[in-house]
Amino acid sequence: QGRLVESGGGLVQPGGSLRLSCAASGFTFSDYAMSWVRQTPGKGLEWVSEINKGGDTSYYADFTKGRFTIDRDNAKNTLYLQMNNLKPDDTAVYYCAHKGSTSYRGEYYHSNEVPSYDYYGQGTQVIVSS
């Protein structure tokens, strides 16, 4: 359902910040909880965060430890991920995703859980290095 296009990745020094964006089109963005996941060569796919349809409830992986903030602008059909105090371990390709179900409200996942999604964007590369 539709298209997801991530942007905002890049090279940043440890301790720096990036704001990722995910532009949605071709579906009713406000009908779906949205998520961020990341792919690293060593750890595979990791769940990062997700937010409910209205944007008032969000969930975060433990490793974000208050460094990341997810939000959304339903008027602009855009999902965001603000990442502060970045660490080399945050180096990954970041994807926005959704489950393709309007009844899904979002939830928290433990670090050993890898949720599946029906729709993903193409990803944006984040490299944290000095």
Secondary structure, 3 states (H helix, E strand, C coil): CCEEEEECCEEECCCCCEEEEEEEECCCHHHCCEEEEEEECCCEEEEEEEECCCCCCEEECHHHCCCEEEEEECCCCEEEEEECCCCHHHCEEEEEEECCCCCCCCCCCCCCCCCCCCEECCCEEEEECC
